[in-house]
Amino acid sequence: MDAHHIIGMAIAIVAIIGGLGIALYVLQKAFQQEFMEKTMNLENISKERLLLIEKGMDPSLANKKKREGSSPLLWGLLLAGVGFGGFAGYLVAHNFNLSGSILIHSGGLFFGGVGLVLYYIIQRRSDAKKAK
Protein backbone atom coordinates (compact mmCIF):
# COMPACT_ATOMS: atom_id res chain seq x y z
CA MET A 1 0.00 0.00 0.00
CA ASP A 2 1.28 3.42 -0.82
CA ALA A 3 0.75 6.62 1.14
CA HIS A 4 -2.26 7.71 -0.93
CA HIS A 5 -4.25 4.60 -0.02
CA ILE A 6 -3.42 4.95 3.67
CA ILE A 7 -4.38 8.63 3.71
CA GLY A 8 -7.59 7.85 1.81
CA MET A 9 -8.53 5.11 4.27
CA ALA A 10 -7.76 7.37 7.24
CA ILE A 11 -9.96 10.12 5.83
CA ALA A 12 -12.78 7.65 5.20
CA ILE A 13 -12.55 6.25 8.74
CA VAL A 14 -12.54 9.72 10.31
CA ALA A 15 -15.50 10.77 8.13
CA ILE A 16 -17.52 7.68 9.06
CA ILE A 17 -16.80 8.01 12.78
CA GLY A 18 -17.50 11.74 12.69
CA GLY A 19 -20.76 11.27 10.78
CA LEU A 20 -21.94 8.58 13.17
CA GLY A 21 -20.99 10.76 16.14
CA ILE A 22 -22.96 13.70 14.80
CA ALA A 23 -25.96 11.47 14.01
CA LEU A 24 -25.93 10.00 17.53
CA TYR A 25 -25.69 13.47 19.08
CA VAL A 26 -28.64 14.75 17.02
CA LEU A 27 -30.73 11.68 17.88
CA GLN A 28 -29.93 12.07 21.58
CA LYS A 29 -30.99 15.73 21.53
CA ALA A 30 -34.18 14.93 19.60
CA PHE A 31 -35.21 12.17 22.02
CA GLN A 32 -34.38 14.40 24.98
CA GLN A 33 -36.57 17.21 23.59
CA GLU A 34 -39.43 14.82 22.86
CA PHE A 35 -39.22 13.38 26.38
CA MET A 36 -39.38 16.88 27.89
CA GLU A 37 -42.43 17.78 25.77
CA LYS A 38 -44.27 14.61 26.76
CA THR A 39 -43.45 15.18 30.43
CA MET A 40 -44.74 18.75 30.30
CA ASN A 41 -47.88 17.58 28.50
CA LEU A 42 -48.60 14.99 31.20
CA GLU A 43 -48.06 17.58 33.94
CA ASN A 44 -50.47 19.98 32.22
CA ILE A 45 -53.13 17.29 31.86
CA SER A 46 -52.76 16.42 35.55
CA LYS A 47 -53.19 20.06 36.56
CA GLU A 48 -56.24 20.42 34.31
CA ARG A 49 -57.80 17.31 35.83
CA LEU A 50 -57.21 18.58 39.36
CA LEU A 51 -58.82 21.90 38.51
CA LEU A 52 -61.81 20.15 36.94
CA ILE A 53 -62.21 17.93 40.02
CA GLU A 54 -62.03 20.97 42.31
CA LYS A 55 -64.83 22.65 40.33
CA GLY A 56 -66.93 19.47 40.45
CA MET A 57 -66.66 18.76 36.73
CA ASP A 58 -65.88 15.53 34.89
CA PRO A 59 -62.06 15.00 34.77
CA SER A 60 -62.30 13.18 31.43
CA LEU A 61 -62.70 16.60 29.79
CA ALA A 62 -58.93 17.06 30.19
CA ASN A 63 -58.14 14.21 27.79
CA LYS A 64 -56.38 15.46 24.69
CA LYS A 65 -56.91 14.02 21.26
CA LYS A 66 -53.90 12.84 19.28
CA ARG A 67 -52.82 14.88 16.30
CA GLU A 68 -54.70 13.70 13.27
CA GLY A 69 -53.14 13.55 9.84
CA SER A 70 -49.47 13.73 10.71
CA SER A 71 -48.67 10.06 10.14
CA PRO A 72 -49.89 9.94 6.51
CA LEU A 73 -47.89 13.07 5.76
CA LEU A 74 -44.77 11.54 7.29
CA TRP A 75 -45.07 8.29 5.36
CA GLY A 76 -46.05 10.05 2.16
CA LEU A 77 -43.03 12.33 2.16
CA LEU A 78 -40.68 9.53 3.22
CA LEU A 79 -41.82 7.08 0.55
CA ALA A 80 -41.99 9.76 -2.15
CA GLY A 81 -38.43 10.77 -1.29
CA VAL A 82 -37.19 7.18 -1.37
CA GLY A 83 -38.94 6.54 -4.69
CA PHE A 84 -37.66 9.75 -6.26
CA GLY A 85 -34.14 9.12 -4.98
CA GLY A 86 -34.10 5.58 -6.34
CA PHE A 87 -35.34 6.77 -9.72
CA ALA A 88 -32.81 9.64 -9.82
CA GLY A 89 -30.02 7.22 -8.87
CA TYR A 90 -31.09 4.87 -11.66
CA LEU A 91 -31.09 7.72 -14.20
CA VAL A 92 -27.63 8.92 -13.16
CA ALA A 93 -26.22 5.37 -13.22
CA HIS A 94 -27.77 4.65 -16.60
CA ASN A 95 -26.63 7.90 -18.24
CA PHE A 96 -23.06 7.86 -16.91
CA ASN A 97 -22.45 4.08 -16.97
CA LEU A 98 -21.86 3.87 -13.21
CA SER A 99 -22.70 1.20 -10.63
CA GLY A 100 -26.48 1.24 -10.45
CA SER A 101 -27.09 -0.43 -7.10
CA ILE A 102 -24.95 1.99 -5.13
CA LEU A 103 -26.50 5.09 -6.68
CA ILE A 104 -30.06 3.78 -6.41
CA HIS A 105 -29.72 2.94 -2.73
CA SER A 106 -27.81 6.08 -1.78
CA GLY A 107 -30.22 8.28 -3.75
CA GLY A 108 -33.18 6.63 -2.04
CA LEU A 109 -31.69 7.13 1.40
CA PHE A 110 -30.69 10.73 0.68
CA PHE A 111 -34.06 11.82 -0.69
CA GLY A 112 -35.87 9.82 2.00
CA GLY A 113 -33.96 11.95 4.52
CA VAL A 114 -34.92 15.08 2.60
CA GLY A 115 -38.56 13.96 2.85
CA LEU A 116 -38.22 13.58 6.63
CA VAL A 117 -36.68 17.05 6.92
CA LEU A 118 -39.59 18.46 4.90
CA TYR A 119 -42.03 16.70 7.21
CA TYR A 120 -40.28 18.20 10.24
CA ILE A 121 -40.48 21.72 8.78
CA ILE A 122 -44.14 21.35 7.80
CA GLN A 123 -45.08 19.91 11.20
CA ARG A 124 -43.27 22.70 13.10
CA ARG A 125 -45.04 25.36 11.07
CA SER A 126 -48.38 23.65 11.64
CA ASP A 127 -47.74 23.39 15.39
CA ALA A 128 -46.72 27.06 15.54
CA LYS A 129 -49.94 28.12 13.78
CA LYS A 130 -52.05 26.00 16.14
CA ALA A 131 -50.30 27.49 19.19
CA LYS A 132 -51.24 31.05 18.14
C-alpha positions in Angstrom: 0.0 0.0 0.0 1.3 3.4 -0.8 0.7 6.6 1.1 -2.3 7.7 -0.9 -4.3 4.6 0.0 -3.4 4.9 3.7 -4.4 8.6 3.7 -7.6 7.9 1.8 -8.5 5.1 4.3 -7.8 7.4 7.2 -10.0 10.1 5.8 -12.8 7.6 5.2 -12.6 6.2 8.7 -12.5 9.7 10.3 -15.5 10.8 8.1 -17.5 7.7 9.1 -16.8 8.0 12.8 -17.5 11.7 12.7 -20.8 11.3 10.8 -21.9 8.6 13.2 -21.0 10.8 16.1 -23.0 13.7 14.8 -26.0 11.5 14.0 -25.9 10.0 17.5 -25.7 13.5 19.1 -28.6 14.8 17.0 -30.7 11.7 17.9 -29.9 12.1 21.6 -31.0 15.7 21.5 -34.2 14.9 19.6 -35.2 12.2 22.0 -34.4 14.4 25.0 -36.6 17.2 23.6 -39.4 14.8 22.9 -39.2 13.4 26.4 -39.4 16.9 27.9 -42.4 17.8 25.8 -44.3 14.6 26.8 -43.5 15.2 30.4 -44.7 18.8 30.3 -47.9 17.6 28.5 -48.6 15.0 31.2 -48.1 17.6 33.9 -50.5 20.0 32.2 -53.1 17.3 31.9 -52.8 16.4 35.6 -53.2 20.1 36.6 -56.2 20.4 34.3 -57.8 17.3 35.8 -57.2 18.6 39.4 -58.8 21.9 38.5 -61.8 20.2 36.9 -62.2 17.9 40.0 -62.0 21.0 42.3 -64.8 22.6 40.3 -66.9 19.5 40.4 -66.7 18.8 36.7 -65.9 15.5 34.9 -62.1 15.0 34.8 -62.3 13.2 31.4 -62.7 16.6 29.8 -58.9 17.1 30.2 -58.1 14.2 27.8 -56.4 15.5 24.7 -56.9 14.0 21.3 -53.9 12.8 19.3 -52.8 14.9 16.3 -54.7 13.7 13.3 -53.1 13.6 9.8 -49.5 13.7 10.7 -48.7 10.1 10.1 -49.9 9.9 6.5 -47.9 13.1 5.8 -44.8 11.5 7.3 -45.1 8.3 5.4 -46.1 10.0 2.2 -43.0 12.3 2.2 -40.7 9.5 3.2 -41.8 7.1 0.5 -42.0 9.8 -2.1 -38.4 10.8 -1.3 -37.2 7.2 -1.4 -38.9 6.5 -4.7 -37.7 9.7 -6.3 -34.1 9.1 -5.0 -34.1 5.6 -6.3 -35.3 6.8 -9.7 -32.8 9.6 -9.8 -30.0 7.2 -8.9 -31.1 4.9 -11.7 -31.1 7.7 -14.2 -27.6 8.9 -13.2 -26.2 5.4 -13.2 -27.8 4.7 -16.6 -26.6 7.9 -18.2 -23.1 7.9 -16.9 -22.4 4.1 -17.0 -21.9 3.9 -13.2 -22.7 1.2 -10.6 -26.5 1.2 -10.4 -27.1 -0.4 -7.1 -25.0 2.0 -5.1 -26.5 5.1 -6.7 -30.1 3.8 -6.4 -29.7 2.9 -2.7 -27.8 6.1 -1.8 -30.2 8.3 -3.7 -33.2 6.6 -2.0 -31.7 7.1 1.4 -30.7 10.7 0.7 -34.1 11.8 -0.7 -35.9 9.8 2.0 -34.0 11.9 4.5 -34.9 15.1 2.6 -38.6 14.0 2.9 -38.2 13.6 6.6 -36.7 17.1 6.9 -39.6 18.5 4.9 -42.0 16.7 7.2 -40.3 18.2 10.2 -40.5 21.7 8.8 -44.1 21.4 7.8 -45.1 19.9 11.2 -43.3 22.7 13.1 -45.0 25.4 11.1 -48.4 23.6 11.6 -47.7 23.4 15.4 -46.7 27.1 15.5 -49.9 28.1 13.8 -52.0 26.0 16.1 -50.3 27.5 19.2 -51.2 31.0 18.1 
